[in-house]
Amino acid sequence: MTDLKKEISSTTYPGRGIIIGKSEDGKKAVIGYFIMGRSVNSRNRVFVKEGKDLKTQAFDPSQLVDPSLIIYAPVRTLENCTVVTNGDQTDTVRDFILEGKSFEDALRTRTFEPDPPNFTPRISGILDFADSDFSYKMSILKSNEGREESALRFFYEYEAPVAGEGHFIHTYKCDGNPIPSFEGEPTLVDIKGDIDAFTANVWDSLNEDNKVSLYTRFIDLETGEIEDRIVNKNV
């Protein structure tokens, strides 16, 4: 198991990242989602809540150039599951689930982002709740070594999560031009402390110049009660 703070801070530009796991006390499901940016357009964002969902919006609307890949709902909350992704595939997954289809069914209709030469991966997660516990899945859709015509789809399933443990997946391996995509399986990481400690741990680990926003959520496995935090660099 890797120290989460060390893993996040190991590169200046992991891009966007999803963390899913179980709290140290074993009583809560844990979600973390962060965004970073190198361009003015990417950095011109904040997270805002909309009911039990989360959305991105422009911090300064006058500077918004192209909203297609930066304005979306990263988190959607359904009756017995929560979806978190780095793009508009959140809504694809939600719609498929409501139609009785699966997380995998939804993502097989999608591919990486159309932003050559990076072809940014789409990363996604879903938490399914039942019997005072949960399981979760993660996915990454990426190009085959930068080939636009060739998509790779990977799915990972985690049953009976262990207290104090989680998995972390992000879009980029490191900074670069073009930026290399994430490689390998989601990283096994530690989940420490309450929601405030967890939030601070993640936010403080992100590169100061490139970090934009962070959202964290703790979900009580007995009551379903949601506790969340938002940290925006633009305030």
C-alpha positions as CSV (number, residue, x, y, z in Angstrom):
1,M,0.0,0.0,0.0
2,T,1.3,3.4,-1.0
3,D,1.1,6.6,1.1
4,L,-1.6,8.7,-0.6
5,K,0.2,12.0,0.0
6,K,3.4,10.7,-1.3
7,E,1.7,9.2,-4.4
8,I,-0.1,12.4,-5.3
9,S,2.9,14.6,-4.8
10,S,5.2,12.4,-6.8
11,T,4.4,14.3,-10.0
12,T,3.6,17.9,-10.7
13,Y,0.8,17.1,-13.0
14,P,-1.3,14.0,-12.4
15,G,-4.2,15.9,-14.1
16,R,-7.5,14.9,-12.8
17,G,-7.8,12.2,-10.1
18,I,-10.3,9.9,-8.4
19,I,-9.8,8.3,-5.0
20,I,-12.4,5.7,-3.7
21,G,-12.0,3.7,-0.5
22,K,-13.2,3.2,3.1
23,S,-12.5,5.3,6.1
24,E,-10.1,4.2,8.9
25,D,-13.0,3.4,11.2
26,G,-14.7,1.3,8.6
27,K,-17.9,3.3,8.9
28,K,-17.8,5.5,5.8
29,A,-17.3,5.2,2.1
30,V,-14.8,7.8,0.9
31,I,-14.6,9.7,-2.4
32,G,-12.1,12.3,-3.6
33,Y,-12.0,14.0,-6.9
34,F,-9.6,16.7,-8.0
35,I,-8.9,18.8,-11.1
36,M,-5.7,20.5,-12.2
37,G,-4.9,22.8,-15.1
38,R,-2.0,24.2,-17.2
39,S,-3.9,26.5,-19.5
40,V,-5.9,29.6,-18.5
41,N,-9.1,27.9,-19.6
42,S,-8.5,24.9,-17.5
43,R,-7.5,26.9,-14.5
44,N,-10.6,29.1,-14.7
45,R,-12.9,26.7,-12.9
46,V,-14.5,26.1,-9.5
47,F,-16.6,23.2,-8.1
48,V,-20.1,24.0,-7.0
49,K,-22.8,21.8,-5.4
50,E,-26.2,21.3,-7.0
51,G,-28.2,19.3,-4.5
52,K,-26.4,16.0,-4.0
53,D,-24.5,16.4,-7.2
54,L,-21.3,18.3,-8.1
55,K,-20.6,20.5,-11.1
56,T,-17.8,22.5,-12.5
57,Q,-18.4,26.1,-13.6
58,A,-16.2,29.0,-14.9
59,F,-14.8,31.2,-12.2
60,D,-14.7,34.1,-14.6
61,P,-17.2,33.5,-17.4
62,S,-15.6,36.2,-19.5
63,Q,-12.5,34.1,-19.8
64,L,-14.2,30.9,-20.8
65,V,-13.1,29.8,-24.2
66,D,-14.2,26.2,-24.8
67,P,-16.5,24.6,-22.2
68,S,-16.8,21.3,-24.0
69,L,-14.3,19.4,-21.9
70,I,-14.1,21.4,-18.7
71,I,-17.8,22.1,-17.8
72,Y,-19.5,18.9,-16.6
73,A,-21.0,17.1,-13.6
74,P,-18.2,15.1,-11.9
75,V,-20.5,13.5,-9.3
76,R,-24.1,12.2,-9.7
77,T,-25.9,10.7,-6.7
78,L,-28.5,7.9,-7.4
79,E,-30.7,6.0,-4.9
80,N,-28.2,3.2,-4.2
81,C,-25.0,4.3,-6.0
82,T,-22.8,7.3,-6.6
83,V,-21.0,8.0,-9.8
84,V,-17.8,10.0,-10.1
85,T,-15.9,10.8,-13.3
86,N,-13.6,13.3,-15.0
87,G,-16.1,14.3,-17.7
88,D,-19.5,14.2,-19.2
89,Q,-19.5,10.4,-19.1
90,T,-20.9,10.9,-15.6
91,D,-24.2,11.4,-17.2
92,T,-23.7,8.5,-19.6
93,V,-23.2,6.2,-16.6
94,R,-26.1,7.6,-14.7
95,D,-28.5,7.3,-17.7
96,F,-27.5,3.6,-18.3
97,I,-27.9,2.8,-14.6
98,L,-31.4,4.3,-14.6
99,E,-32.2,2.1,-17.6
100,G,-31.1,-1.0,-15.7
101,K,-27.8,-1.4,-17.5
102,S,-24.3,-1.5,-16.2
103,F,-21.3,0.8,-15.5
104,E,-19.4,-1.2,-18.1
105,D,-22.2,-1.0,-20.7
106,A,-22.1,2.8,-20.4
107,L,-18.4,3.2,-20.8
108,R,-18.2,0.9,-23.7
109,T,-20.1,3.6,-25.6
110,R,-17.4,6.2,-24.8
111,T,-13.8,6.7,-25.5
112,F,-10.9,9.1,-24.5
113,E,-11.3,12.8,-24.8
114,P,-10.8,14.4,-28.4
115,D,-8.0,16.7,-27.4
116,P,-5.0,15.7,-29.6
117,P,-2.1,15.2,-29.0
118,N,-2.9,14.3,-25.4
119,F,-6.1,12.2,-25.9
120,T,-6.8,12.6,-22.2
121,P,-8.1,9.4,-20.6
122,R,-11.6,9.3,-19.2
123,I,-11.5,8.0,-15.6
124,S,-14.6,6.9,-13.9
125,G,-15.8,5.3,-10.6
126,I,-19.0,4.0,-9.2
127,L,-19.9,3.0,-5.6
128,D,-22.8,0.5,-5.1
129,F,-24.4,0.4,-1.6
130,A,-26.1,-2.5,0.0
131,D,-26.5,-4.1,3.5
132,S,-24.6,-1.3,5.3
133,D,-21.5,-1.7,3.1
134,F,-20.5,-1.0,-0.4
135,S,-18.4,-2.2,-3.4
136,Y,-16.9,-0.1,-6.1
137,K,-15.6,-0.1,-9.6
138,M,-13.1,2.0,-11.5
139,S,-12.3,2.4,-15.1
140,I,-9.9,4.2,-17.5
141,L,-10.5,4.7,-21.2
142,K,-7.3,5.7,-23.0
143,S,-5.7,5.8,-26.4
144,N,-3.4,3.0,-27.5
145,E,0.0,4.8,-27.2
146,G,-1.5,8.0,-28.6
147,R,-3.3,6.4,-31.6
148,E,-6.5,8.2,-32.2
149,E,-8.1,5.2,-34.0
150,S,-7.4,2.7,-31.2
151,A,-9.1,2.9,-27.8
152,L,-8.2,0.8,-24.7
153,R,-10.9,0.2,-22.0
154,F,-9.9,-1.1,-18.6
155,F,-12.3,-2.0,-15.7
156,Y,-11.5,-2.8,-12.1
157,E,-13.8,-4.2,-9.5
158,Y,-13.4,-4.0,-5.7
159,E,-15.6,-6.0,-3.3
160,A,-15.6,-5.8,0.5
161,P,-13.4,-2.7,0.8
162,V,-11.0,-2.7,3.7
163,A,-11.0,0.0,6.4
164,G,-8.3,2.6,5.8
165,E,-7.6,1.5,2.2
166,G,-8.6,2.8,-1.2
167,H,-7.6,3.1,-4.8
168,F,-6.3,6.1,-6.7
169,I,-6.5,6.6,-10.5
170,H,-5.5,9.7,-12.4
171,T,-5.4,10.9,-16.1
172,Y,-1.7,11.5,-16.6
173,K,1.4,9.6,-15.6
174,C,3.4,12.9,-15.3
175,D,3.8,16.2,-16.9
176,G,5.0,16.4,-20.5
177,N,4.1,17.5,-24.0
178,P,2.2,15.6,-25.1
179,I,1.2,14.5,-21.6
180,P,1.7,10.7,-21.1
181,S,-1.4,8.8,-20.0
182,F,-1.7,7.0,-16.7
183,E,-0.4,3.4,-16.8
184,G,-1.2,0.3,-14.9
185,E,-3.9,-0.5,-12.3
186,P,-5.3,2.0,-9.8
187,T,-2.8,2.5,-7.0
188,L,-3.6,1.0,-3.6
189,V,-3.4,3.9,-1.1
190,D,-4.1,4.6,2.5
191,I,-7.2,6.5,3.7
192,K,-6.4,8.4,6.9
193,G,-8.4,10.5,9.3
194,D,-11.8,12.1,9.2
195,I,-13.1,14.1,6.2
196,D,-11.2,17.3,7.1
197,A,-7.9,15.4,7.5
198,F,-8.4,13.5,4.3
199,T,-9.3,16.7,2.4
200,A,-6.2,18.5,3.7
201,N,-4.0,15.6,3.0
202,V,-5.1,15.5,-0.7
203,W,-5.1,19.3,-1.3
204,D,-1.8,19.9,0.3
205,S,-0.2,17.1,-1.8
206,L,-1.3,18.7,-5.1
207,N,1.2,20.9,-7.0
208,E,0.6,24.5,-5.9
209,D,0.8,26.0,-9.4
210,N,-1.4,23.4,-11.2
211,K,-4.1,22.5,-8.7
212,V,-7.6,24.0,-9.3
213,S,-10.3,22.3,-7.2
214,L,-10.9,19.3,-4.9
215,Y,-14.1,17.6,-3.8
216,T,-14.4,15.0,-1.0
217,R,-17.3,13.0,0.3
218,F,-17.8,10.7,3.2
219,I,-20.9,8.5,3.1
220,D,-22.1,6.9,6.4
221,L,-22.7,3.2,5.6
222,E,-25.4,2.8,8.2
223,T,-27.5,6.0,7.6
224,G,-26.5,7.1,4.1
225,E,-25.7,10.5,5.5
226,I,-23.4,12.5,3.2
227,E,-20.7,14.8,4.5
228,D,-18.7,16.7,1.9
229,R,-16.1,19.4,1.4
230,I,-15.1,21.7,-1.5
231,V,-11.7,23.4,-1.9
232,N,-11.4,25.9,-4.8
233,K,-8.1,27.7,-5.5
234,N,-10.2,30.4,-7.2
235,V,-12.2,32.1,-4.4
